[in-house]
Amino acid sequence: MQAAKEINGAELVRRATSGDGVAWEEIVTTFSRRIFNLAYRFTSNVDAAEDLTQEVFVRIYKTLGQYDAKQGDLSNWLMRLARNLIIDDYRHRQRNPQNTMADTVDDHHYHLRAVGTSAHKDLERRELAAQVQDGIDKLPADLKTCVILRDIEELTYQEIVDVLQIPEGTVKSRINRGRIELAKILKRMRVVTI
């Protein structure tokens, strides 16, 4: 299955670099939501996440010819580029704080309403999601990155190793420390009582 993904990614890149607009559109369509979600987790701002997503795709388009399927699959390569740009932006915003108020991401969540779900339950769920995002925003950058990639993006440990270019033990340690710190933060915020 993994080999099929790599061949498919390599073929898409080959077609896109040859000027095939459909192939480029497939790359954008396949990865835009995931890149947007990652950007939003770091910015907590829809406009900033949309801008970062566009910047990532501009960078991808400019460097598409550098993709080498032998170095890893297309998904890892794209997410590594996205992560680097998003982390650079995150660090820049830490050094140059502006408006840190997060806007709502309701228009960008794609969820199905369960049968029997009430408006009250939806509101509670959105409030809890916002509180958890506030807690994630308080994590140190290295822990935040690993927690987002593992628990929100649901990457495997190996995928995180590939994206961050750090040892697996470091990834596991940061995820564990990040989860512990997030639990403490959420407890202080009185989001959880454990």
Summary of the structure (lengths in Angstrom):
residues: 194
radius of gyration: 18.0
end to end distance: 40.8
largest distance: 56.0
contacts: 522
relative contact order: 0.11
helix: 76%
strand: 0%
